[in-house]
């Protein structure tokens, strides 16, 4: 695993704090993240029920990170990344670097990096924790994916299918929505162009 220094915004204090971006995470780290995330969600649900508060539907708690990393950790076209801060895993991402091509008119047929799954820890999600612990986890991960695309010669091109609750976030990042994909349960497909990638990386 290779580690790089990054920063996240600590929401309660408003300060930026040091974190680590980890390339090629292993199954042990994925299990540690999965166990901590599931425990936190279970506790938060009980507390919300006791306080008669609604608890949001989380769209990515069913993803089996340990299993996915175990399958892909030795496969070069499936890089994984994670972020650690304050001793906890704050976010995870699985990419695919082969077999995906652009659909935007300006990059039709050109290879791109596909974001298979991306998730932030539940304590960073508004509605689960108020205020969230850290901001910027997803942006750091997606910026790393764009940088990897540049390193591969793909000029920063990215593609992904968005969960419904994440659509607004991808729109704010400037990604282009190409509509619902019937082959992916109707999820909306987004792409990032080289210009959009350079803006994100900066």
Secondary structure, DSSP 8 states (H G I E B T S, - for coil): -EEEEEEEEETTTTEEEEEEEEES--HHHHHHHHHHHHHHHHHHHHHHHHTT------SSTT--HHHHHHHHTT-TTS-EEEEEETTEEEEEEEEE-SS-B--SGGGTT-B-EEEEEEEE-GGGSTTTSSS-SEE-HHHHHHHHHHHHHHHTTSTT-EEEEE-GGGHHHHHHTT-EEEEE-GGGTT-EEEEE-HHHHHHHH-
